Every structure is written in C-alpha cells, then in structure tokens.
Amino acid sequence: MQYLQALIGYQDDDVELLKVALKKAKKRVVVKRPMDAEPLGKIRPHYVIEGKNIRFDVYSLLLVNS
C-alpha cells in the first residue's frame, strides 16, 4: 500500500468518495481512519470500532432507513 501511495500521491477526494459510497451502499459503509482523525466531512458515524492505532467509522444505512 505504501508503494501504491508513493506512485499515486495524496488524494483529497475522500469526502466525495464517502458521499458516493453512502448513496450506493445497501447496508453500511466502513471507513478506516487514524485514531486522532476527525470523521470524514464532519459526517458523524453511527458507531466506531477502535483498535490500538486505527478505528473504523461505520455508517449504517439500515439505521437511517428504519
């Protein structure tokens, strides 16, 4: 992954990708983030799974559509 990042460079379209994913997903969208990072686009996840150095922000579409 580090090699690919070096080839591609930094991408700053992560907020747009999250918005597209939320429109296209059927159940949930999971985003891997550093522990100290703000949620993408200030969109608050429904719940968070924390690890030692990273976290997974989970946006559940089932909770929104219920």
Secondary structure, DSSP 8 states (H G I E B T S, - for coil): -HHHHHHH-----HHHHHHHHHHH-SSEEEEEEETT---GGG---SEEEE-SSEEEEEEEHHHHH-
